[in-house]
Amino acid sequence: MGEIHTFWFLVVAIVFAIIFGRLGTMLREQIEKANANSVNGSKFKRLKTNKLS
């Protein structure tokens, strides 16, 4: 039982990918909501447009 089997490694990797992907999505949604509700939202929009140009 000391070694990690390939199957379990794959299962754990997939679960971590789902968890961290969902956390990232939730964080992005919270940031977008905060920017939409705040007066300083234009500051973040300006930073986004500078990245594109």
WOVEN-V288723 format. One record per backbone hydrogen bond with DSSP energy under -1.0 kcal/mol. CO is the residue of the C=O (numbers start at 0). NH is the residue of the N-H. E is the energy in kcal/mol with one decimal. If there is no record, write none. Layout:
BEGIN
co->CO nh->NH e->E
co->CO nh->NH e->E
END
This chain:
BEGIN
co->4 nh->8 e->-2.2
co->5 nh->9 e->-2.4
co->6 nh->10 e->-2.3
co->7 nh->11 e->-2.7
co->8 nh->12 e->-2.4
co->9 nh->13 e->-2.3
co->10 nh->14 e->-2.3
co->11 nh->15 e->-2.6
co->12 nh->16 e->-2.2
co->13 nh->17 e->-2.2
co->14 nh->18 e->-2.6
co->15 nh->19 e->-2.9
co->16 nh->20 e->-2.0
co->17 nh->21 e->-2.3
co->18 nh->22 e->-2.4
co->19 nh->23 e->-2.2
co->20 nh->24 e->-2.0
co->21 nh->25 e->-2.6
co->22 nh->26 e->-2.4
co->23 nh->27 e->-2.3
co->24 nh->28 e->-2.4
co->25 nh->29 e->-2.2
co->26 nh->30 e->-2.2
co->27 nh->31 e->-2.5
co->28 nh->32 e->-2.3
co->29 nh->33 e->-2.4
co->30 nh->34 e->-2.4
co->31 nh->35 e->-2.0
co->32 nh->36 e->-1.6
co->33 nh->37 e->-1.2
co->39 nh->42 e->-1.1
co->40 nh->44 e->-1.9
co->41 nh->45 e->-2.3
co->42 nh->46 e->-1.5
co->43 nh->47 e->-2.0
co->44 nh->48 e->-2.2
co->45 nh->49 e->-1.8
co->46 nh->50 e->-1.3
co->47 nh->51 e->-1.2
co->48 nh->52 e->-1.5
END
